[in-house]
Amino acid sequence: MLLIKGTFRLPPENLDEALPAMRTMMQASRQEPGCVEYGYAHDVIDSGLIHVREMWRDREALDRHLTSTHLQVWRSTWSRLGISERRLVLYVVDEGTPV
């Protein structure tokens, strides 16, 4: 299982404009074969900071995602929305244990 965790920034005044594109990206990604989890969360303290969490079954599923049309469309909005400071890290994890 692959976990991607990280953040990106956008100007807080662009959040309302970014939300539809973020929703579209999340919905399309969640429909992909091999996607276990995909989400963005706005930080409640640091306005404009978006947390990213993705889980993929395997590298093949992630590689398909990285070439998907909806990812290309999402990336095409970054300049207009002022998205910056993208910091994502890929981890290899097991199934986990409830705590």
N, CA, C and O atoms as CSV, one atom per row, in Angstrom:
chain,resi,resn,atom,element,x,y,z
A,1,MET,N,N,0.849,-1.172,0.000
A,1,MET,CA,C,0.000,0.000,0.000
A,1,MET,C,C,0.894,1.234,0.000
A,1,MET,O,O,1.932,1.260,0.662
A,2,LEU,N,N,0.485,2.249,-0.744
A,2,LEU,CA,C,1.248,3.491,-0.836
A,2,LEU,C,C,0.444,4.629,-0.217
A,2,LEU,O,O,-0.735,4.810,-0.520
A,3,LEU,N,N,1.091,5.383,0.641
A,3,LEU,CA,C,0.488,6.552,1.277
A,3,LEU,C,C,1.225,7.780,0.777
A,3,LEU,O,O,2.453,7.841,0.832
A,4,ILE,N,N,0.479,8.750,0.292
A,4,ILE,CA,C,1.050,10.048,-0.070
A,4,ILE,C,C,0.465,11.053,0.900
A,4,ILE,O,O,-0.752,11.150,1.055
A,5,LYS,N,N,1.331,11.788,1.542
A,5,LYS,CA,C,0.899,12.769,2.536
A,5,LYS,C,C,1.681,14.043,2.307
A,5,LYS,O,O,2.871,14.004,1.997
A,6,GLY,N,N,1.016,15.166,2.461
A,6,GLY,CA,C,1.723,16.425,2.286
A,6,GLY,C,C,0.793,17.613,2.294
A,6,GLY,O,O,-0.329,17.547,2.796
A,7,THR,N,N,1.279,18.701,1.729
A,7,THR,CA,C,0.535,19.960,1.725
A,7,THR,C,C,0.818,20.739,0.450
A,7,THR,O,O,1.783,20.478,-0.269
A,8,PHE,N,N,-0.056,21.700,0.198
A,8,PHE,CA,C,0.219,22.751,-0.776
A,8,PHE,C,C,-0.453,24.010,-0.269
A,8,PHE,O,O,-1.284,23.964,0.638
A,9,ARG,N,N,-0.092,25.122,-0.854
A,9,ARG,CA,C,-0.661,26.412,-0.448
A,9,ARG,C,C,-1.383,27.068,-1.609
A,9,ARG,O,O,-1.054,26.863,-2.777
A,10,LEU,N,N,-2.375,27.859,-1.248
A,10,LEU,CA,C,-2.980,28.763,-2.208
A,10,LEU,C,C,-3.376,30.014,-1.449
A,10,LEU,O,O,-3.611,29.947,-0.243
A,11,PRO,N,N,-3.455,31.143,-2.117
A,11,PRO,CA,C,-3.873,32.354,-1.429
A,11,PRO,C,C,-5.271,32.141,-0.834
A,11,PRO,O,O,-6.166,31.674,-1.538
A,12,PRO,N,N,-5.474,32.470,0.436
A,12,PRO,CA,C,-6.768,32.243,1.075
A,12,PRO,C,C,-7.945,32.831,0.299
A,12,PRO,O,O,-9.047,32.282,0.324
A,13,GLU,N,N,-7.711,33.939,-0.386
A,13,GLU,CA,C,-8.805,34.556,-1.149
A,13,GLU,C,C,-9.191,33.730,-2.382
A,13,GLU,O,O,-10.225,33.992,-2.995
A,14,ASN,N,N,-8.379,32.744,-2.749
A,14,ASN,CA,C,-8.694,31.885,-3.896
A,14,ASN,C,C,-9.346,30.560,-3.496
A,14,ASN,O,O,-9.658,29.738,-4.358
A,15,LEU,N,N,-9.552,30.353,-2.208
A,15,LEU,CA,C,-10.098,29.078,-1.750
A,15,LEU,C,C,-11.475,28.792,-2.351
A,15,LEU,O,O,-11.720,27.682,-2.823
A,16,ASP,N,N,-12.369,29.772,-2.341
A,16,ASP,CA,C,-13.712,29.542,-2.891
A,16,ASP,C,C,-13.661,29.167,-4.368
A,16,ASP,O,O,-14.438,28.328,-4.823
A,17,GLU,N,N,-12.762,29.774,-5.105
A,17,GLU,CA,C,-12.609,29.454,-6.524
A,17,GLU,C,C,-11.989,28.056,-6.712
A,17,GLU,O,O,-12.304,27.356,-7.674
A,18,ALA,N,N,-11.107,27.663,-5.786
A,18,ALA,CA,C,-10.411,26.376,-5.892
A,18,ALA,C,C,-11.290,25.191,-5.504
A,18,ALA,O,O,-11.083,24.086,-6.005
A,19,LEU,N,N,-12.259,25.397,-4.628
A,19,LEU,CA,C,-13.050,24.276,-4.104
A,19,LEU,C,C,-13.713,23.415,-5.179
A,19,LEU,O,O,-13.636,22.190,-5.076
A,20,PRO,N,N,-14.360,23.976,-6.204
A,20,PRO,CA,C,-14.952,23.099,-7.224
A,20,PRO,C,C,-13.917,22.236,-7.944
A,20,PRO,O,O,-14.175,21.063,-8.212
A,21,ALA,N,N,-12.764,22.796,-8.258
A,21,ALA,CA,C,-11.716,22.026,-8.930
A,21,ALA,C,C,-11.176,20.940,-8.000
A,21,ALA,O,O,-10.871,19.835,-8.450
A,22,MET,N,N,-11.056,21.244,-6.718
A,22,MET,CA,C,-10.588,20.260,-5.744
A,22,MET,C,C,-11.609,19.127,-5.599
A,22,MET,O,O,-11.236,17.954,-5.551
A,23,ARG,N,N,-12.881,19.475,-5.532
A,23,ARG,CA,C,-13.932,18.447,-5.439
A,23,ARG,C,C,-13.918,17.534,-6.659
A,23,ARG,O,O,-13.996,16.312,-6.533
A,24,THR,N,N,-13.817,18.135,-7.833
A,24,THR,CA,C,-13.779,17.351,-9.075
A,24,THR,C,C,-12.591,16.397,-9.054
A,24,THR,O,O,-12.731,15.226,-9.405
A,25,MET,N,N,-11.427,16.885,-8.646
A,25,MET,CA,C,-10.229,16.055,-8.591
A,25,MET,C,C,-10.409,14.911,-7.607
A,25,MET,O,O,-10.063,13.770,-7.913
A,26,MET,N,N,-10.945,15.202,-6.430
A,26,MET,CA,C,-11.157,14.165,-5.418
A,26,MET,C,C,-12.145,13.109,-5.912
A,26,MET,O,O,-11.891,11.911,-5.786
A,27,GLN,N,N,-13.258,13.548,-6.469
A,27,GLN,CA,C,-14.282,12.603,-6.917
A,27,GLN,C,C,-13.752,11.694,-8.020
A,27,GLN,O,O,-13.976,10.484,-7.986
A,28,ALA,N,N,-13.057,12.260,-8.988
A,28,ALA,CA,C,-12.518,11.455,-10.090
A,28,ALA,C,C,-11.443,10.494,-9.582
A,28,ALA,O,O,-11.396,9.339,-10.006
A,29,SER,N,N,-10.592,10.956,-8.689
A,29,SER,CA,C,-9.517,10.103,-8.169
A,29,SER,C,C,-10.090,8.953,-7.352
A,29,SER,O,O,-9.601,7.827,-7.444
A,30,ARG,N,N,-11.102,9.216,-6.567
A,30,ARG,CA,C,-11.717,8.174,-5.745
A,30,ARG,C,C,-12.375,7.081,-6.575
A,30,ARG,O,O,-12.600,5.977,-6.079
A,31,GLN,N,N,-12.684,7.377,-7.822
A,31,GLN,CA,C,-13.284,6.386,-8.718
A,31,GLN,C,C,-12.247,5.520,-9.424
A,31,GLN,O,O,-12.601,4.528,-10.063
A,32,GLU,N,N,-10.990,5.879,-9.318
A,32,GLU,CA,C,-9.941,5.133,-10.015
A,32,GLU,C,C,-9.723,3.769,-9.373
A,32,GLU,O,O,-9.756,3.645,-8.148
A,33,PRO,N,N,-9.498,2.739,-10.200
A,33,PRO,CA,C,-9.140,1.428,-9.645
A,33,PRO,C,C,-7.851,1.544,-8.839
A,33,PRO,O,O,-6.871,2.123,-9.309
A,34,GLY,N,N,-7.851,1.003,-7.646
A,34,GLY,CA,C,-6.663,1.029,-6.807
A,34,GLY,C,C,-6.576,2.205,-5.860
A,34,GLY,O,O,-5.659,2.269,-5.041
A,35,CYS,N,N,-7.518,3.147,-5.955
A,35,CYS,CA,C,-7.534,4.268,-5.009
A,35,CYS,C,C,-8.257,3.809,-3.742
A,35,CYS,O,O,-9.422,3.414,-3.787
A,36,VAL,N,N,-7.555,3.867,-2.623
A,36,VAL,CA,C,-8.126,3.490,-1.334
A,36,VAL,C,C,-8.689,4.724,-0.644
A,36,VAL,O,O,-9.741,4.668,-0.007
A,37,GLU,N,N,-7.981,5.831,-0.776
A,37,GLU,CA,C,-8.397,7.084,-0.136
A,37,GLU,C,C,-7.790,8.248,-0.899
A,37,GLU,O,O,-6.666,8.154,-1.393
A,38,TYR,N,N,-8.537,9.353,-0.996
A,38,TYR,CA,C,-8.015,10.541,-1.663
A,38,TYR,C,C,-8.732,11.743,-1.083
A,38,TYR,O,O,-9.958,11.830,-1.166
A,39,GLY,N,N,-7.991,12.670,-0.497
A,39,GLY,CA,C,-8.659,13.820,0.078
A,39,GLY,C,C,-7.771,15.026,0.286
A,39,GLY,O,O,-6.551,14.922,0.411
A,40,TYR,N,N,-8.430,16.179,0.318
A,40,TYR,CA,C,-7.811,17.450,0.647
A,40,TYR,C,C,-8.532,18.004,1.872
A,40,TYR,O,O,-9.734,17.796,2.034
A,41,ALA,N,N,-7.805,18.705,2.731
A,41,ALA,CA,C,-8.412,19.327,3.906
A,41,ALA,C,C,-7.772,20.694,4.127
A,41,ALA,O,O,-6.549,20.830,4.118
A,42,HIS,N,N,-8.610,21.691,4.323
A,42,HIS,CA,C,-8.139,23.046,4.581
A,42,HIS,C,C,-7.748,23.156,6.050
A,42,HIS,O,O,-8.532,22.796,6.928
A,43,ASP,N,N,-6.563,23.644,6.321
A,43,ASP,CA,C,-6.086,23.798,7.686
A,43,ASP,C,C,-6.921,24.857,8.400
A,43,ASP,O,O,-7.112,25.954,7.874
A,44,VAL,N,N,-7.419,24.538,9.595
A,44,VAL,CA,C,-8.299,25.477,10.305
A,44,VAL,C,C,-7.523,26.588,11.019
A,44,VAL,O,O,-8.125,27.557,11.480
A,45,ILE,N,N,-6.207,26.460,11.115
A,45,ILE,CA,C,-5.398,27.491,11.760
A,45,ILE,C,C,-4.611,28.299,10.737
A,45,ILE,O,O,-4.521,29.522,10.844
A,46,ASP,N,N,-4.044,27.623,9.751
A,46,ASP,CA,C,-3.175,28.259,8.756
A,46,ASP,C,C,-3.958,28.394,7.442
A,46,ASP,O,O,-3.907,27.508,6.589
A,47,SER,N,N,-4.673,29.499,7.292
A,47,SER,CA,C,-5.528,29.700,6.122
A,47,SER,C,C,-4.706,29.644,4.836
A,47,SER,O,O,-3.653,30.271,4.723
A,48,GLY,N,N,-5.208,28.888,3.883
A,48,GLY,CA,C,-4.513,28.737,2.614
A,48,GLY,C,C,-3.634,27.499,2.547
A,48,GLY,O,O,-3.117,27.162,1.482
A,49,LEU,N,N,-3.459,26.813,3.683
A,49,LEU,CA,C,-2.691,25.568,3.702
A,49,LEU,C,C,-3.667,24.405,3.507
A,49,LEU,O,O,-4.637,24.263,4.252
A,50,ILE,N,N,-3.398,23.581,2.500
A,50,ILE,CA,C,-4.244,22.436,2.184
A,50,ILE,C,C,-3.449,21.165,2.457
A,50,ILE,O,O,-2.331,20.999,1.969
A,51,HIS,N,N,-4.040,20.278,3.240
A,51,HIS,CA,C,-3.419,18.982,3.534
A,51,HIS,C,C,-3.896,17.959,2.505
A,51,HIS,O,O,-5.071,17.935,2.136
A,52,VAL,N,N,-2.985,17.129,2.054
A,52,VAL,CA,C,-3.263,16.106,1.049
A,52,VAL,C,C,-3.013,14.745,1.681
A,52,VAL,O,O,-2.021,14.538,2.380
A,53,ARG,N,N,-3.946,13.810,1.419
A,53,ARG,CA,C,-3.768,12.428,1.866
A,53,ARG,C,C,-4.315,11.517,0.783
A,53,ARG,O,O,-5.489,11.593,0.420
A,54,GLU,N,N,-3.450,10.656,0.275
A,54,GLU,CA,C,-3.831,9.686,-0.748
A,54,GLU,C,C,-3.351,8.309,-0.312
A,54,GLU,O,O,-2.277,8.180,0.274
A,55,MET,N,N,-4.137,7.292,-0.593
A,55,MET,CA,C,-3.689,5.913,-0.405
A,55,MET,C,C,-4.004,5.143,-1.677
A,55,MET,O,O,-5.116,5.197,-2.201
A,56,TRP,N,N,-2.995,4.422,-2.162
A,56,TRP,CA,C,-3.113,3.642,-3.394
A,56,TRP,C,C,-2.743,2.190,-3.113
A,56,TRP,O,O,-1.826,1.911,-2.340
A,57,ARG,N,N,-3.454,1.283,-3.737
A,57,ARG,CA,C,-3.227,-0.149,-3.544
A,57,ARG,C,C,-1.809,-0.553,-3.923
A,57,ARG,O,O,-1.180,-1.351,-3.228
A,58,ASP,N,N,-1.301,0.004,-5.036
A,58,ASP,CA,C,0.031,-0.390,-5.511
A,58,ASP,C,C,0.574,0.670,-6.464
A,58,ASP,O,O,-0.109,1.639,-6.795
A,59,ARG,N,N,1.792,0.469,-6.887
A,59,ARG,CA,C,2.465,1.439,-7.760
A,59,ARG,C,C,1.771,1.543,-9.115
A,59,ARG,O,O,1.714,2.624,-9.702
A,60,GLU,N,N,1.250,0.438,-9.607
A,60,GLU,CA,C,0.547,0.456,-10.893
A,60,GLU,C,C,-0.656,1.403,-10.839
A,60,GLU,O,O,-0.876,2.182,-11.767
A,61,ALA,N,N,-1.430,1.336,-9.756
A,61,ALA,CA,C,-2.588,2.229,-9.606
A,61,ALA,C,C,-2.134,3.688,-9.521
A,61,ALA,O,O,-2.744,4.562,-10.137
A,62,LEU,N,N,-1.082,3.950,-8.771
A,62,LEU,CA,C,-0.575,5.320,-8.654
A,62,LEU,C,C,-0.060,5.821,-9.999
A,62,LEU,O,O,-0.318,6.964,-10.375
A,63,ASP,N,N,0.661,4.977,-10.722
A,63,ASP,CA,C,1.176,5.392,-12.032
A,63,ASP,C,C,0.038,5.730,-12.992
A,63,ASP,O,O,0.145,6.693,-13.752
A,64,ARG,N,N,-1.049,4.959,-12.974
A,64,ARG,CA,C,-2.212,5.286,-13.812
A,64,ARG,C,C,-2.786,6.643,-13.410
A,64,ARG,O,O,-3.145,7.454,-14.263
A,65,HIS,N,N,-2.866,6.877,-12.114
A,65,HIS,CA,C,-3.377,8.156,-11.605
A,65,HIS,C,C,-2.523,9.322,-12.101
A,65,HIS,O,O,-3.046,10.360,-12.505
A,66,LEU,N,N,-1.217,9.137,-12.066
A,66,LEU,CA,C,-0.303,10.224,-12.447
A,66,LEU,C,C,-0.397,10.602,-13.916
A,66,LEU,O,O,0.078,11.668,-14.307
A,67,THR,N,N,-1.003,9.746,-14.741
A,67,THR,CA,C,-1.187,10.065,-16.158
A,67,THR,C,C,-2.656,10.322,-16.496
A,67,THR,O,O,-3.008,10.443,-17.669
A,68,SER,N,N,-3.510,10.406,-15.480
A,68,SER,CA,C,-4.943,10.580,-15.717
A,68,SER,C,C,-5.266,11.973,-16.253
A,68,SER,O,O,-4.569,12.948,-15.973
A,69,THR,N,N,-6.322,12.031,-17.014
A,69,THR,CA,C,-6.777,13.303,-17.575
A,69,THR,C,C,-7.181,14.269,-16.473
A,69,THR,O,O,-6.849,15.452,-16.544
A,70,HIS,N,N,-7.894,13.790,-15.452
A,70,HIS,CA,C,-8.347,14.707,-14.400
A,70,HIS,C,C,-7.175,15.301,-13.616
A,70,HIS,O,O,-7.275,16.427,-13.128
A,71,LEU,N,N,-6.073,14.567,-13.486
A,71,LEU,CA,C,-4.896,15.152,-12.834
A,71,LEU,C,C,-4.289,16.244,-13.711
A,71,LEU,O,O,-3.855,17.278,-13.202
A,72,GLN,N,N,-4.257,16.026,-15.005
A,72,GLN,CA,C,-3.724,17.046,-15.919
A,72,GLN,C,C,-4.595,18.301,-15.890
A,72,GLN,O,O,-4.077,19.418,-15.909
A,73,VAL,N,N,-5.910,18.123,-15.845
A,73,VAL,CA,C,-6.820,19.274,-15.762
A,73,VAL,C,C,-6.596,20.024,-14.449
A,73,VAL,O,O,-6.516,21.252,-14.442
A,74,TRP,N,N,-6.495,19.291,-13.342
A,74,TRP,CA,C,-6.248,19.904,-12.030
A,74,TRP,C,C,-4.948,20.708,-12.053
A,74,TRP,O,O,-4.911,21.850,-11.594
A,75,ARG,N,N,-3.895,20.114,-12.583
A,75,ARG,CA,C,-2.606,20.821,-12.641
A,75,ARG,C,C,-2.687,22.073,-13.508
A,75,ARG,O,O,-1.976,23.046,-13.253
A,76,SER,N,N,-3.527,22.062,-14.509
A,76,SER,CA,C,-3.650,23.236,-15.381
A,76,SER,C,C,-4.277,24.425,-14.655
A,76,SER,O,O,-4.179,25.550,-15.144
A,77,THR,N,N,-4.913,24.214,-13.511
A,77,THR,CA,C,-5.519,25.309,-12.745
A,77,THR,C,C,-4.557,25.936,-11.745
A,77,THR,O,O,-4.837,27.010,-11.211
A,78,TRP,N,N,-3.442,25.290,-11.486
A,78,TRP,CA,C,-2.558,25.719,-10.405
A,78,TRP,C,C,-2.067,27.149,-10.565
A,78,TRP,O,O,-2.058,27.902,-9.591
A,79,SER,N,N,-1.665,27.537,-11.742
A,79,SER,CA,C,-1.144,28.886,-11.956
A,79,SER,C,C,-2.225,29.931,-11.681
A,79,SER,O,O,-1.996,30.917,-10.980
A,80,ARG,N,N,-3.404,29.692,-12.247
A,80,ARG,CA,C,-4.514,30.638,-12.066
A,80,ARG,C,C,-4.927,30.742,-10.598
A,80,ARG,O,O,-5.269,31.827,-10.127
A,81,LEU,N,N,-4.898,29.622,-9.874
A,81,LEU,CA,C,-5.318,29.612,-8.472
A,81,LEU,C,C,-4.208,30.044,-7.515
A,81,LEU,O,O,-4.461,30.274,-6.333
A,82,GLY,N,N,-2.985,30.155,-8.024
A,82,GLY,CA,C,-1.863,30.559,-7.182
A,82,GLY,C,C,-1.353,29.447,-6.279
A,82,GLY,O,O,-0.814,29.719,-5.206
A,83,ILE,N,N,-1.516,28.206,-6.699
A,83,ILE,CA,C,-1.057,27.072,-5.901
A,83,ILE,C,C,0.469,27.035,-5.904
A,83,ILE,O,O,1.112,27.143,-6.948
A,84,SER,N,N,1.022,26.880,-4.712
A,84,SER,CA,C,2.479,26.886,-4.550
A,84,SER,C,C,2.869,25.981,-3.384
A,84,SER,O,O,2.019,25.377,-2.730
A,85,GLU,N,N,4.158,25.905,-3.148
A,85,GLU,CA,C,4.718,25.178,-2.004
A,85,GLU,C,C,4.151,23.762,-1.886
A,85,GLU,O,O,3.799,23.309,-0.797
A,86,ARG,N,N,4.071,23.086,-3.008
A,86,ARG,CA,C,3.566,21.705,-3.021
A,86,ARG,C,C,4.642,20.793,-2.453
A,86,ARG,O,O,5.750,20.716,-2.984
A,87,ARG,N,N,4.307,20.109,-1.378
A,87,ARG,CA,C,5.253,19.200,-0.716
A,87,ARG,C,C,4.526,17.899,-0.406
A,87,ARG,O,O,3.755,17.816,0.550
A,88,LEU,N,N,4.781,16.892,-1.222
A,88,LEU,CA,C,4.160,15.586,-1.021
A,88,LEU,C,C,5.258,14.545,-0.823
A,88,LEU,O,O,6.320,14.621,-1.440
A,89,VAL,N,N,4.988,13.576,0.042
A,89,VAL,CA,C,5.942,12.509,0.321
A,89,VAL,C,C,5.225,11.177,0.147
A,89,VAL,O,O,4.094,11.009,0.604
A,90,LEU,N,N,5.884,10.237,-0.511
A,90,LEU,CA,C,5.352,8.898,-0.740
A,90,LEU,C,C,5.939,7.942,0.291
A,90,LEU,O,O,7.153,7.886,0.482
A,91,TYR,N,N,5.057,7.187,0.954
A,91,TYR,CA,C,5.458,6.192,1.945
A,91,TYR,C,C,4.921,4.830,1.509
A,91,TYR,O,O,3.832,4.741,0.942
A,92,VAL,N,N,5.676,3.781,1.771
A,92,VAL,CA,C,5.199,2.427,1.599
A,92,VAL,C,C,4.752,1.952,2.972
A,92,VAL,O,O,5.544,1.947,3.914
A,93,VAL,N,N,3.478,1.547,3.095
A,93,VAL,CA,C,2.913,1.179,4.402
A,93,VAL,C,C,2.192,-0.167,4.298
A,93,VAL,O,O,1.905,-0.659,3.207
A,94,ASP,N,N,1.911,-0.739,5.457
A,94,ASP,CA,C,1.104,-1.965,5.465
A,94,ASP,C,C,-0.368,-1.578,5.626
A,94,ASP,O,O,-0.719,-0.408,5.469
A,95,GLU,N,N,-1.210,-2.528,5.929
A,95,GLU,CA,C,-2.647,-2.275,6.049
A,95,GLU,C,C,-2.987,-1.460,7.292
A,95,GLU,O,O,-4.086,-0.914,7.385
A,96,GLY,N,N,-2.074,-1.369,8.238
A,96,GLY,CA,C,-2.316,-0.612,9.453
A,96,GLY,C,C,-3.060,-1.415,10.513
A,96,GLY,O,O,-3.592,-2.490,10.237
A,97,THR,N,N,-3.088,-0.882,11.718
A,97,THR,CA,C,-3.773,-1.501,12.838
A,97,THR,C,C,-4.614,-0.443,13.532
A,97,THR,O,O,-4.097,0.627,13.852
A,98,PRO,N,N,-5.892,-0.704,13.776
A,98,PRO,CA,C,-6.718,0.285,14.486
A,98,PRO,C,C,-6.160,0.581,15.892
A,98,PRO,O,O,-5.656,-0.308,16.579
A,99,VAL,N,N,-6.263,1.826,16.283
A,99,VAL,CA,C,-5.824,2.208,17.630
A,99,VAL,C,C,-6.972,2.753,18.445
A,99,VAL,O,O,-6.786,3.125,19.603
